[in-house]
Amino acid sequence: MIVGQHIRKVTVMMRSKSKFTALFSLCLLASCGATVRDSAPNAAPASALITPARPEMIADYAKRYLNSLQPASFSQSREFCGFFVERSDGQIVGTTPQAGTSDGCSAGFVPDNAVASYHTHGGYLPQYINEIPSINDAESAVDIQLDDYVSTPGGRFWKVDGTTGTTTMLCAVGCLKQDPIFVPNPQIPPAPRYTLTQLRKLQG
Ligand SMILES: [Zn+2]
C-alpha cells in the first residue's frame, strides 16, 4: 500500500505484494498517489459503524469492511485501500476505497483522525506471494504508526501491528470471501504470525 505523511512531505510508495523480493522506494508527492476513484466500490453501509474505537471492535469492523471489498477486488483484479477514521461522534468509518493496481494501492495522506489503514490484495495471481502481508506493508505500518488490516484472495484476514510490525493472521483461508480462481500454494503455507525479521527473511 502507498501512504502519505504530511510530516515527511513525501509519499511512501510500497508494493503490497512481493514477487519474492521486496520492493521499496520513495517518490516525490507529485509522482505518487495516483488513484482510480471511478472504479472504486462503495464504502460499507452506515449500519456497519461502530463505537467506541476499541481495538477488537476496529478489527471486527475491518473484517466486515474488507469482506465487502473482496468481490470488486477479485473482478477488477486490483487492490483497494484506505483508512479507518474516528469521527467526532466516536464512531469508526472507512474512507472511500481507493482503487489501486494488481500489486499496489495508493491510500494518500494519513487523515488526522485515522485509527488504522486497510487494503485488499486484489485477485488471485500465481506469480505473487499475496496470502501474506508484504514486508513493505509491515514497514509502512510502522512508519506511520498505524495498524494495517489486509484481506487476501484466499480469504485470509491479517493485522499488521503499527508499533512492532508484527503481522498476525486473525482469520485463516476462506474466512473472508475467496477469489473463485484461488489456488492454495502448498510451498508457502502462511504461518499464523510473522515478525518484521521473519518477513524480511521470507520476502527479502
Ligand atoms: Zn499488501
Residues whose N, C-alpha, C, O or C-beta is under 5 A from the ligand:
A	BS01	ZN	M1 S16 K17 P133 S134 D137
